[in-house]
Amino acid sequence: MLFLSAAMPQTAPMPDDKTHSPMRTYGRIKSRPIKPRQAELLDSLAPRIAIPAGPLDPRSLKPDAAEIWLEIGFGGGEHMAGQAARRPELLILGVEPFLNGVASALRHVDEAGLTNVRVRQGDAREVLADLTPASLDRVFILFPDPWPKTRHHKRRLIQVETIEALARALKPGGRLRFVTDWKDYAAWTLERMTRSADFRWLAEGPADWRVPPADHLTTRYESKALGDCAPIFLDFERV
């Protein structure tokens, strides 16, 4: 990683951030009124494709699934639904704390007629804790809340404890993709992930984090460019 110091921002020494505080988001769990069609789907479709509460072997939801993926904080669901449409042989789990995002995702699932998606509104860390160990093939964390102020860094999703939970849920050889458009959050995540013995950073050169991977799907949120830099793509492998 000789190119790292010149290409990526640096952070202060890593504090002990092994905490488990309640999930916090920038907005409320619900903001604008839910559209009538989406409200109908919350009543009808959401219960049918809900991720069950409690201990879960996700393969029980789709026994013939070629792989099982998880998207943490799927926003409006565009990426999750797009990946599910591309790969109908997969099972994709999605967890999002924001009710409007869940409602939007349900619309995407319904319009595309997807049968390989399961969703939950809530804290993804609870789902990670409930999953059978080594049951996931892939995890996506795309543009999570950056909490840019130093006093709010403890609210970031990426903490030592979360990395340990991800390592527990992923199979050996499983992949984790983290994407952010905040330089400090990229450095924060890279520092913690590379200190973990459970993950290996897959980048071999700057293009690997600067250029969108071939299987990446750009969403409307990403197109708004709300961060302080171009998107940074960090791919890791469970070792």
C-alpha positions in Angstrom: 0.0 0.0 0.0 2.8 2.4 -0.8 0.4 4.6 -2.8 -1.9 5.0 0.2 -0.3 8.0 2.0 -0.1 10.1 -1.1 -3.5 9.3 -2.4 -5.8 9.0 0.6 -6.4 11.4 3.5 -5.0 10.5 6.9 -6.7 10.4 10.3 -5.6 10.8 13.8 -4.7 7.6 15.8 -7.6 5.3 16.0 -9.6 5.7 19.3 -11.3 2.9 21.0 -14.6 3.0 19.1 -15.9 -0.4 20.2 -19.4 0.9 21.2 -22.9 0.0 20.3 -25.1 3.1 20.6 -28.5 3.4 19.0 -28.5 4.0 15.2 -28.7 7.7 14.5 -29.5 9.3 11.1 -29.4 12.8 9.7 -33.1 13.0 9.2 -36.1 11.6 11.1 -37.1 8.0 10.5 -39.9 9.4 8.5 -40.1 12.8 6.8 -42.4 13.7 3.9 -45.8 12.0 3.7 -45.7 8.5 2.2 -47.3 8.4 -1.3 -50.6 6.5 -1.5 -49.2 3.7 -3.7 -46.2 3.3 -1.4 -48.4 3.3 1.7 -50.4 0.5 0.1 -47.2 -1.5 -0.5 -46.2 -1.0 3.1 -49.4 -2.7 4.1 -49.5 -5.4 1.5 -46.0 -6.2 0.1 -43.8 -5.3 3.1 -45.1 -8.1 5.4 -44.6 -10.7 2.6 -41.0 -9.8 1.9 -39.9 -8.9 5.4 -36.7 -10.2 7.0 -38.0 -12.2 10.0 -37.0 -11.1 13.5 -34.8 -13.4 15.6 -32.0 -15.8 14.7 -32.0 -16.4 11.0 -30.4 -18.7 8.4 -31.0 -16.5 5.3 -30.9 -19.5 3.1 -34.2 -20.6 4.6 -35.8 -17.6 2.7 -34.5 -18.8 -0.7 -33.0 -22.3 -0.5 -31.9 -22.3 -4.1 -30.1 -18.9 -3.9 -26.8 -19.0 -5.7 -25.5 -16.4 -3.2 -26.8 -14.2 -0.4 -26.1 -10.5 -0.4 -26.9 -7.8 2.2 -27.2 -4.0 1.5 -27.0 -1.9 4.7 -28.8 1.4 4.4 -30.2 1.0 0.9 -31.7 4.5 0.7 -34.4 4.5 -1.9 -33.7 1.0 -3.0 -32.5 1.7 -6.5 -29.2 -0.1 -6.1 -30.7 -3.1 -4.3 -33.5 -3.5 -6.8 -31.1 -3.1 -9.7 -28.7 -5.7 -8.5 -31.6 -8.1 -7.8 -33.0 -7.6 -11.3 -29.6 -8.3 -12.8 -29.1 -11.4 -10.7 -32.4 -13.2 -10.1 -30.6 -16.3 -8.9 -29.4 -14.3 -5.8 -31.2 -13.5 -2.6 -30.6 -9.9 -1.5 -31.4 -8.7 2.0 -31.8 -4.9 2.6 -32.0 -3.0 5.8 -32.8 0.7 6.0 -33.8 2.8 9.1 -35.7 5.5 7.0 -39.3 4.6 6.4 -39.5 6.7 3.2 -36.6 4.7 1.8 -38.3 1.4 2.6 -41.5 2.7 0.9 -39.5 3.7 -2.2 -37.7 0.4 -2.3 -41.0 -1.5 -2.2 -42.1 0.4 -5.3 -39.0 -0.7 -7.1 -39.5 -4.3 -6.0 -43.1 -4.2 -7.1 -42.6 -2.6 -10.4 -39.8 -5.0 -11.4 -41.7 -8.0 -10.1 -38.7 -9.0 -8.0 -39.0 -12.2 -5.9 -35.4 -12.3 -4.6 -35.5 -9.3 -2.2 -36.2 -9.2 1.5 -36.3 -6.0 3.5 -36.5 -4.6 7.0 -36.9 -1.1 8.4 -34.5 -0.8 11.3 -30.9 -1.1 12.5 -28.8 -3.4 10.3 -26.5 -4.3 13.2 -29.4 -6.2 14.7 -29.8 -8.2 11.6 -26.1 -8.9 11.5 -26.3 -10.2 15.0 -29.2 -12.5 14.1 -27.7 -14.1 11.0 -26.1 -17.5 11.0 -22.3 -17.1 11.0 -20.7 -17.2 7.5 -24.0 -17.0 5.8 -23.4 -13.9 3.5 -21.5 -13.8 0.3 -21.5 -10.1 -0.1 -22.3 -6.9 1.8 -22.8 -3.4 0.4 -22.5 -0.2 2.5 -23.1 2.7 0.0 -23.0 6.4 1.1 -23.8 5.9 4.8 -24.3 9.0 7.0 -20.8 10.5 7.2 -21.3 12.4 10.5 -18.5 14.8 9.6 -18.2 16.6 12.9 -15.6 15.1 15.1 -17.9 14.9 18.1 -20.3 12.8 16.0 -17.8 10.2 14.8 -19.0 7.8 17.4 -22.3 7.7 15.5 -20.7 6.4 12.3 -21.8 2.9 11.2 -18.2 1.8 10.7 -16.8 1.0 14.1 -14.6 -1.8 15.4 -17.7 -3.7 16.7 -19.5 -3.4 13.3 -16.4 -4.7 11.5 -16.4 -7.7 13.8 -20.1 -8.4 13.1 -19.5 -8.1 9.4 -16.6 -10.6 9.7 -18.8 -13.0 11.6 -21.6 -12.9 9.0 -19.5 -13.1 5.8 -18.1 -16.3 4.4 -14.4 -16.7 3.9 -13.8 -15.1 0.5 -16.9 -13.0 0.9 -16.8 -9.4 -0.3 -17.6 -6.0 1.4 -18.0 -2.9 -0.6 -18.0 0.5 1.2 -18.5 3.7 -0.9 -18.5 7.3 0.4 -18.1 10.7 -1.1 -16.5 12.1 2.1 -12.7 11.9 2.3 -12.5 11.7 6.0 -15.0 8.8 6.2 -13.0 6.9 3.5 -9.8 7.3 5.6 -11.7 6.4 8.8 -13.0 3.2 7.2 -9.8 2.2 5.5 -7.8 2.6 8.7 -10.2 0.4 10.7 -10.7 -2.2 8.0 -7.0 -2.6 7.3 -6.3 -3.0 11.1 -8.7 -5.9 11.1 -7.1 -9.4 10.7 -10.4 -10.5 9.1 -10.3 -8.4 6.0 -8.0 -7.7 3.1 -8.2 -4.5 1.0 -8.4 -5.5 -2.7 -7.0 -2.3 -4.2 -3.8 -2.6 -6.3 -3.7 1.0 -7.5 -5.6 4.3 -7.4 -8.0 3.4 -10.2 -9.4 0.7 -7.9 -10.9 3.2 -5.6 -11.4 6.1 -8.0 -13.2 4.3 -10.9 -16.6 2.8 -10.2 -16.4 -1.0 -10.4 -18.0 -2.7 -13.4 -20.9 -4.0 -11.4 -21.7 -0.7 -9.6 -25.1 0.9 -10.2 -25.2 4.7 -9.9 -28.2 6.0 -7.9 -30.0 9.4 -7.9 -28.5 10.0 -4.4 -24.9 9.5 -5.7 -25.6 11.8 -8.7 -26.4 14.6 -6.3 -22.8 14.8 -5.2 -23.5 15.9 -1.7 -20.1 15.0 -0.2 -16.7 16.8 -0.4 -15.1 14.5 -3.0 -15.8 12.1 -5.9 -17.0 8.7 -4.7 -14.4 6.5 -3.2 -14.9 2.8 -3.7 -13.3 0.5 -1.1 -13.6 -3.3 -1.7 -12.5 -5.8 0.9 -12.4 -9.6 1.1 -13.1 -11.7 4.2 -10.0 -13.8 4.9 
